[in-house]
Amino acid sequence: MTQMNNPDEQRRHRRLQARDGAFVLLGPDSTKLGRIIDISRSGLAFSHMARTRPSNDLVELDLFLIDKDFYLSEVPFQTVWDVKTHENPLSSITMRRCGVQFGDLNSSQQTELDNFMQNHTVG
């Protein structure tokens, strides 16, 4: 398989598995919650419950740890992929997995992201 056909080979930064308790908040009022699966310097993947596919107009996310003193806000991002992972026929809610690429981070955000990856990931 060539590098162009394998998305894993196109990543510039290694993905690290997030420890339990790492989440993202999306939306203008931080109304959408997702659990971080893995993260790198250039983006992250998360899972979430959704009634519909996420809107492409979401442009910032907040990253936080539920049991630690860590909160990184207003991280610019662009959705790269979004797939359905589980659907319950008895409910309108489905589980989705989403991959995002970070936009331009300021120096403070990059430092906090590096801190998160160094101290709150596995691998």
C-alpha positions in Angstrom: 0.0 0.0 0.0 1.4 3.4 -0.9 1.7 6.3 1.5 -1.1 8.2 -0.4 -3.6 5.3 0.1 -2.9 4.8 3.8 -4.2 7.6 6.0 -2.1 6.4 9.0 1.0 6.9 7.0 0.1 10.5 6.1 0.0 11.6 9.7 2.8 13.9 10.7 2.5 13.2 14.4 2.1 10.0 16.3 -1.3 9.5 18.0 -1.3 8.7 21.7 -4.1 7.0 23.5 -5.9 9.4 26.0 -6.3 8.2 29.6 -9.8 7.7 31.0 -11.5 11.0 31.9 -10.4 13.0 28.9 -13.2 14.8 27.1 -14.0 17.5 24.5 -16.8 20.0 24.6 -18.2 21.3 21.3 -20.7 23.9 20.3 -21.4 27.5 21.0 -22.7 26.8 24.5 -20.4 23.7 25.0 -23.5 21.5 24.7 -21.9 18.5 22.9 -19.6 16.2 24.9 -17.2 13.6 23.5 -14.7 11.2 25.0 -11.2 11.6 23.6 -9.9 8.3 22.1 -6.5 9.5 20.9 -4.6 12.7 20.3 -1.5 14.1 18.6 0.0 17.6 18.1 -2.1 18.0 15.0 -5.5 16.6 16.0 -7.6 14.1 17.9 -10.3 11.5 17.7 -13.3 11.3 20.0 -16.5 9.3 20.4 -19.9 10.9 21.2 -23.6 10.3 21.2 -25.6 12.1 18.6 -29.1 12.4 17.2 -27.7 13.8 14.0 -24.3 14.2 12.3 -22.3 17.1 13.8 -22.6 20.5 12.1 -19.6 21.7 10.1 -20.1 25.1 11.6 -18.4 24.1 14.8 -15.0 25.6 14.8 -13.7 25.5 18.4 -13.5 22.8 21.1 -12.6 22.7 24.7 -10.4 19.9 26.0 -10.5 18.9 29.7 -9.9 16.2 32.2 -12.7 15.2 34.5 -10.6 14.5 37.6 -7.6 16.8 37.1 -7.1 20.5 37.0 -6.7 20.7 33.2 -8.9 22.8 30.8 -7.8 24.0 27.4 -10.4 26.2 25.7 -11.2 27.6 22.3 -9.0 25.2 20.3 -9.7 25.8 16.6 -10.4 22.7 14.6 -11.7 21.3 11.4 -13.6 17.9 11.1 -11.7 15.5 9.0 -14.0 12.5 9.3 -17.1 11.4 11.2 -18.6 7.9 11.1 -21.4 6.1 12.8 -20.1 3.3 15.1 -23.2 2.0 16.8 -26.9 2.5 16.2 -29.7 1.4 18.5 -32.9 0.7 16.5 -35.0 1.6 19.5 -33.6 5.1 19.9 -32.8 8.1 17.8 -29.4 8.4 19.4 -26.4 6.8 17.7 -22.7 6.5 18.7 -20.3 8.3 16.4 -16.5 8.6 16.1 -15.0 11.8 14.8 -11.5 12.9 13.8 -10.5 16.5 13.8 -7.5 18.5 12.8 -6.4 21.4 14.9 -6.2 24.8 13.4 -3.5 27.4 14.3 -2.9 27.2 18.0 -1.4 30.1 19.9 1.8 29.4 21.9 -0.1 29.0 25.2 -2.5 26.5 23.6 0.4 24.5 22.1 2.2 24.4 25.5 -1.0 23.2 27.2 -1.5 20.6 24.5 2.1 19.3 24.9 1.5 19.1 28.6 -1.6 17.1 28.1 0.1 14.7 25.8 3.1 14.2 28.1 1.1 13.7 31.3 -2.3 12.4 30.4 -1.8 9.8 27.6 -0.6 6.2 27.3 2.0 5.2 24.7 
